Amino acid sequence: MADDQLEQVGQDLVERAIGAGATAADAIVREGEEFVATIRLGHIEQLKEAASKILGLRVFLGARSATSYSSDFSSPELERLIGRTLAMARATSEDPANGLPEASLMKAYEGDLQLYSPDVASLSTEERIAMARRAEQAALGTDSRIRNSEGASFESGEGTRAYVNSLGFAASYRVSYCAVTVIPIAQNGDGMQRDYWYSVSRSVGGLESPEAVGRKAAERALRRLGARKVPTCKVPVVFDQDAAQSLIDHIFEAVRGDAIYRSASFLAGKLTQRVAGENVTILDDGLRPGGFGSRPFDDEGIPPSVTPVIEGGVLRNYLLNSYTARRLNLHTTGNAARGVAGPPGVSPKNFYLQPGTFAPEQIIRSVKTGFYVTELIGSGVNIVTGDYSRGAAGLWIENGELNYPVHEVTIAGTLSEMLNHITLIGSDLQFRSALASPTLLVEGLTVAGT
């Protein structure tokens, strides 16, 4: 279906809901295709190509609300959908925070955010399979100790998303993405170790070459051979990009509006207070070209913007949709995100820690004795209290050099302490999702081992 056809489906659905008695309504209409090819040791293990279309309806009866969805766009089914959704709304409790945003706030960004590239759709099935095969071959050919593989994959998707509401907003946009991933297994007399690498982009042209992805994945697996535990100690910890990204994810969870109004975050009630070191600035940028969280409007029709979350160590904003904004007597930050089922939640735009000036190698050289973390395991983080405890693997640093691999240890501290003890920030910020961070050095964490 063309973009304007999806919008028309949404408009018809909303108008019919209003005609059936809803005081307000909105709809998401989505259509797309996805592809996955997985290769293991040269053989195809999975090949999937699928197309789908689906819509979600939200209705309001004053302060009551309900949602439902369907993949059947026929007129009789949509009539039933409207009837069911209105019946559910009548059965719910009133909530004064329910409702659409103010009409004056709604607008689609008119610039090009570079969310769609036609080169993704232009790849043939054979070319996509070949990219996965090339990545795995490069990993296996890097070193004789790479003897096995958990597989390599190429995946891609493209689609169109339309949002329509009863206040007159109707717009749509197209997106695409593609990714190459490899998971090699290294083996020697000490045992086996696995690691991975991947590249993801809105366009095929933005990907690292499959060979580069395969070689990097192999190098990461090889450097983990001979991993050991270390004695429990308190040392500086260097988080590589991926590990630091997970830390930024925890901070995002702590500034979500739903966590704040429930007082379920260690950052609740701390707006305008210092919560991190002066060198820490975290932004949520909805205008980043090609960003994985960029879009011309959120799932309530609010245009993108750049929201400073922590600025020079001071907490400036929570991230909100219209519901959480009303609960907190604040204004939406344009972070509404919604599947076709359920009301909008809060998601990041492009949420990241602003990079510093230090190359990762400089950060490692600055550490006399410490731990360079390349993988975090488990989910032992309490956003309510900020307590942090996660399994980790990586490399031990001695006299500024990576000395030997480490595994089966735990990093412990609190998120508040970690934010306040970030002493060096890398220059290597790279977006591979809607959350990103450069390499970080955090002082004084406990590494629990033997």
N, C-alpha and C positions, 0 to 999 in steps of 0.2 A: 504494500500500500504506500502511496505517496505521503509525504509529511502532512500536507493539508487534509488528506483523507483521514489520517489518525486524529487530527484536531477536530474534524467534523464529527467523527464517531463520538469523541468526548463531549462535544457541544450538544449533540442530540441527546446523549445520555443524561447530562446535567439538566437540560431543559425538561426532559420527561420526568426527572426526579422532582423538580420544582412544581411541575404540573400535577404531580401525584401528592403534593402536600409538604414537601421538604421546605424549610425556611431558607436553607442554603445548601450548596452541594459542590463537590469538586470531583474530578476524575483524572486518573493516570491511564494512559493508553500506550502500550509498549509492543514493539515488534522487532525481532532480531534473528540473527543466525549465529551459531557457534560451531567451532571445529576443534577437535583434539586428535592428535596422532601421537602414540607412544611407541617407542622403539626400545627393545631390550636385546642386547647382544646381536644387533643387526636384524632382528625379526620384529615384525609388527605385532604388538600385544594389544593395542587398542586403536580403533579408528572410529571416530564419531563425528557425524555432521547432523545438525538439527536446526530446524527453524521453528519459531514459536511466535504467537501473538497472545496478548492477555490484557485485560483492563481491570482497574479497581475503582470502585465507587465509594465515596464518603458522603453521607447525608447528615444534616443537622435538623433537629426539631427544637428550636430555641437553644437551650443549653444541653440538650441531649444529642448524642452522636453515635453512629455505627458505621462500619465499613464491611464491604464484601467484594468478591472478585469473580471473574469468569473468563474462560478462553473461548466461549461461544458468543459470537457477536450478532447472532440472529435476533430479530425483533421480539419474538415470543420469549426467548431466554432473558433478554435485557429487561422486559417487563417483569418477569419473575424476580430478577435480581433486584430491581427497584423495590418491589413489594416486600421481599425478604429483608432488605436493608432498613426500610422504614419500620417494619415490625420490630426488628432488633433495637432500633433507636428508641422506640416507645417503651421498651422494656428496661432501658438503662437508666441510671440515676443522672440527675442534672449535675453539671459541672460548669461553674461560671467561667472557667478558663477556656472552655471549648469555643471554637469559631474560626472563621477565616481571618487572615490578616486584614488590615485596613486596605481598601482599594488603592489609596494614594501611594502605598508602598510598593505596589506590584509593577514590575517592568522587566522585559527581557533585555539583556545586554546585547548591543547591536554589533560589537566588534567580533573579529574572528579569533576564537580561543583555540583554534587548531585541534579540535577534538576528533576530526574525521580525516582519514587518508584513504584515497581509492586504491592505493597499492596493496592494501590488505586483501580486498576482494579479488584483485586481479591475479593473485597467486593461484596456480592450479593445485589440485590435490597432490599430484606427484611432487611438485616443488615444496610443498609443506612437509611431506613425509621426508623428503631429501634433507631438509634443514635439520630435522631431528636426528636423522642418521649421521649427517656430517658432524654434528655436535658430539654424539657418542663416540664416533670413530676417532675424533681428535682427542677425547679424554683417554680412550684405551691406548692410543698411540703415543701418549706423552712419556710413559715410563713403563718398564716391564713389571713394576710392582702394582700397576693398575690392572688387576686380573678379572674384575667382575664389574657389574653395573646394576643399579636398581632401575636404570632406564633413562631415556632422554625423551623429551616431548616438545612438540610445537603446538601451540594453541592460539586461536584467534577468535575474534567476534566482532560483529558490527550490528548496529541497530538504530532505531529511532524511538525517541521518547516524547510524548506529548502530554502537556498538563493544561487542564481547562477548569475554570470555576464559574460559579454563578454571579460573580462580580464583574464579569466581562473579560477576564484574562484568558487568552488562548495562545499557546506557542509550542514549538517543538524544536528538537535538535537531534543531530546524528552523531554517533560516536563509533570509534573503532579501536581495537587494540590487538597486539600480537605478542607472543612470548616464546622464548626458547629456554629450556631447563635441562640440566644434566645432573645425575647423582651417581658418581663413580665410587667404586670400592677399592681401596688400596690394601695390599696384604704383604707382610713379611714374616719373619720368624717370631715376632712379638704378637702377631694377631692381625686383625682386620680393623680398618677404620673407613667410615664413609663421610662424605661431605657433598656439597652441591654448589652450583652457581646458576644464575639465570639472568636473562636480559629481557626487558619488557618495554614496549613503546606503543604510541598511538599509530605508528607507521612502520612498515618493514624497513624502510631506509634508516629509521632511528635505532634499530637493533644493533648490538654488537654482532660480529660475524659468528656463526655457529662454531667455527674452529676456535675463536677466542674464548667463547663460553666454555667449551669442552676443556681447553687447556687450563683455564683458571679453576674450574671445578676439580680437575685432577691434582693441580698444585695444592689446593686446599686439603684434599684428602691425604695426599702424601705427607704433608707437614704434621699430620696428626698421628702418624705411626710412632709407636713407642710411648704413647701417652701414659702419664703416671699421676698419682695424687701428690699433693704437697701438704706439709704440716699446716695446721690452722694458724693463721696470722692475720695481722691488720696491715694492709698495704695499699698503695695507689692502684687503681684499676683503670685500664684503658679499654673502652668499649669501641669496637670497630663499628662501621656504619650500620650494619644490620642489627647488632646488639644495642646500639644507641637508639635506633629507631624504636625498639621495643620499649625503651625507657620513655620516649616521647609519646608512645601509645598510652602508657599509664597516666601521663600528665593530661592527655586528651580526655581520658575517662574521668579524671578528677575535675575537669572544668565543664563537663557536659551539664546542661541546665537541669536535666532530670535528676542527676546525682546531687546537684546543689539544692534544689527545692526540697528534696527528701532528707537533707543534712547527712548524706551518705558519701561525703568526700572530705578528705583532710584539708581541702582548700575552701570549704564552705565558710561564708562569712568573712572572707579575707580580701575582698576587693579593696584596692588602693593600698594594701599592705605589702611590705617587702617579704617575698616568699622564696627568693633565689638570690644568687650572687649577682653583683652589678653587671657582670659580663654575659648574663643570660637574657636573651630576647627570643621569645617564641611567637611566631605569627601564624595566622590562618589566612592564606591568600587564595581567594577564589578567582583571581584574574590571571593566574599563571598560564601562559600558552602551552597547550599540550598536557597540562597537569591532570593527574588521575582523579583529582577531586574538583577540577574546574567544570563549570557548566554555566550557561547563560542565565539561568534562574534556578532557584531551589525548588523543592517539591511543594512550595506554597506560592510560587510566582515572584519571589523576592530576588532582585538582581545580585550578582556577586560583588564582593568588596574585600578589602584587606582588613582583618581584625587583629589588632595587637592584643595578645593574650597575656604574656608576661613581657614587660618592657623595662630593660635595665634592672631586672630583678623584682620589679613591682607588678603585682597582679592587676591588670587593667580591665579585662573583660572575661565573662563566661561565654560559652558558645550556646546559642539559643535558637529554637524555633518559636513560632508565635505562642504555642501553648505554654512552654516553659517560661517564656518572657512574661506572660500574664501572671503566672504563679509567683514570679519573683519581682513583679512590678518594674520590669525593665523592657528593653526593646529587642525584637528579633535581630539576630546577626546574620540571617540568611543561611542557616545551617540545617533547615528542614530536609529530611531524607525519608523516603517512603517506598516500601515495596508496594505491591498491589493489594496486599492484605494488611490490615491494621492501620492505625493513625500514624502520622509522621513522627519519626524519632529525630535524633540529633546526630549528624555525622560531620567529619572534618571536610573542609574544602581541601586546601593543601597546607597541612599543619606541620610546621617545621621549626627547628632551632636554628637561628641565624648563624651562618658559619663564621669562624674566626680566621686567623692568618697563618696557622701552623699546619704544615704538611704532616700526615700521619707518622712519617719516619722521624720528624723532629719531636713529636710527642713521645714516641717510644724511646728515643735517645735521652729524653729528659728524666727518665725513670731509672733509678739505681736498682731497685728490686720491686717487682710488681707483677701484675697479671694482665695479659692482653686477651680480652674475651672475644671470641668469634662465634659462639653459639650459646644461647640461653635455653634452658629446658624447664618445663613445668610452669605453673601459674600461681606461685606462692606470694601474691601481692594483694594486700588489703587496702583498697582505695579509701575506705572509711578512716582508717588510722594512718595510712601511709607506710605500714610495715612492709618490708621488702625482703624476700628470701627466694632465690631461684637457683636451680642447678645450672652449672656452666661448664664450658670446655673452651680451650684456647691454648695460649703459649705463655710460658713463664719468661719474664724479663729479668736479666741480670746485666748490670752495668750498661744499660741502654741498648741491649741487643736481645733479640728473640732467641732464647736458649734451648728450651725443650717443650714438647707438647704436654698439656695438662688436661685431665678429664675427671669426672666424678667428684667435683667439688661444688660447694654452695657459696653464693655471694649473699651477704646479709647486711642490712642497714635499714634506713627509712628513706622514703622518697623526698621528704623535707630536707634531710641531711644531704642527700645526693644533689639536690638542686642548689644547695648552698655551698657545696664543696666541689663544683666543677671548676677546675683550675686552668685547664687548657682546652680550647675548642678548635677542631680541625677546619681546614679550608676545603675539605672534600665532600661537600654536600652534593648528593645525587638523589633525584626523585625516581623511585621505582614503585611507588604507591602513593596514596594520599597523605602518608606520614613519612617524614624523612628527618635525618639528623646527620651531621658530620661526625667524625671520630671525636670522642670525648675522653678526658682524663678526670677521674673522680677520686679525690683523696680520702683515705681513712676508712675503707670498707673492710669488713671481715670476710676473709676467704676461709671457709671451713673445709678441711680435708682430713688427713689422718690425725 
